């Protein structure tokens, strides 16, 4: 394969992956340690790690939600994690996670999402909503939605 074709494929794939992320400043990174969803904007860095490209129906997603406060004030953030099906309808939804983060500090929480056995195999989307947050008690930031494609396979052993 020529170098030009290889680079064109790489850029094309990166563009498709970036388009799946949802909001400006959001991206999906496939690292040797796994998939990471990232949003950076308005002095806030949000990382969601532990996501896999595919799961079996009946599995549990084990996610780590981390917020790094790069601002000069105290930040309060709520994160809403969902698995979306057709038409972006939530089929699995975790409890909102609230994180309080001091100046130049980070805070994280683990969250498990059970992929219920009644879901059909197919293509889904992991969505993590970051609504506008509070900076020193005042609403701040434009908010964001991190999105990554997820494939559900039939239950293991079938």
N, C-alpha and C positions, 0 to 999 in steps of 0.2 A: 504494500500500500504506500502511495506517495505521501510525503510529509504534508503537502497541501490538503489532501483528502483527510488525513488524520486530524489536522488542526481544524478543518471545517466541521468534522464530526464532533470534536471536543467542544467547540464553540456552540454548535447547535444543541448538543446535550446539556451544556451548562445553561443555555438560554431557556430550554424547556424546564429544567429543574428550578431555575429562578422564577419562572412564570408560575410554577406550582406553589410558590411561597405565600402569595396573598398580598401582603402590604409592602410598600417601599421600605427599604432597610431590613427586610426579612429575607432569610435565605436558608437553604437546606445544605448541610455539609455531610458528605459521606466520608468518614474517617476510618482508620484501621480499628478504632475502638467502637465504631457503630455510627449511626446516623444522629446528627445534631441539628436541631432547628434553632436558628439564631435571629434575634431582632436587636438592632442597635439604633437608637435615636433619642433625641431629647435627654441626653446624659443618662440613659438607662440601657443596660445590656441584659437581655433575657436569653438564657440558654435552656433548651429542653433536650436532655440526653436520654439514652436508653431505648429510643424508638428503633424498630427494625423495619426493613422494607416489606416483610411478610410475616404473617402469623397463621396459626391454625385456629379454626373456629373452636371456641372453648378455652383458648389460651388466655393468659393475663398479660397485658402490657405493663411493664415496670418502667416508669418514667421518673426522671429527676428534673424538677423545675428550679432553676436558679436565677436570681435577679442580682445584678451588680449595680449599685448606685454610684454613678460617677458625678453626681451633682453636688452642690454645696448645701443641701438641705436634707431633712429626714423624708424618706419616701415610703408610702404605703401602696402596695400593688395587689390587685386581685387577678388571678389567672383562671381561665375557664377552659378545661380540656374536654374535647368531644371527638368521637369517631363519627364521621358523616357518611351517609349512604347516598343513594340517588337523589338528585335535586338538592344536595347539601343539607338533607334532613338528618338531625342527630339520631343515631341509633344506639349509642352508648355515651353517657355523659357522667363525668366525675364531679364530685362536689367542688365548688370554687375553692381555690387555695389563696389565702391572704398572707402576704409577706410584708413585714416591717423591716426596713433596711436603713441603717445609719449612714451618715456621710462617708463616702469612700470605703464602703463595706459591701459584703454580699450576704445573701440569705438564700437558703434552699429548702425544698420539701420534696419528699418522695410521694408519688401518686401511682396507684394501680388501677387499671381499667380492665374489667373482666369482659372479654369478647364472648358475649352470651351464646349458648349453643343454638339458639333459634335464628342466628344470622346466616344468610346464604353466602357461600364462597363467592368471591368477586373482588372488584376494585372499590376501595373506600378511601377516605381522606382523614388523616389525623389533623385536627384543628386545635390550636391553642390561642384563645382570645386574650389580648392584653388591652382592656379598656383604658381610657385615660385614668391616670393614677393621681394620688395626692402627694404634693410636695409641700412640706411644712403646713399641712392641713388644707391646702387649696388645690382644686382640680388642676391638673397639669398634663401636658403631653397630648399627642394626637391619637394615641392608641394604635394597635396593630393586630393583625391576625397572622399567625404562623401556620403554614399548611404544608403537609407532606403526603404523598401518595402511599397507601398501604394496601397490600394484597392479602386477602383472606383465603386460605386454602381449606379444603375439607378437614374435618377433625383427624388428628393423628391416628393412624391405624386403619383408616378407611380407604 
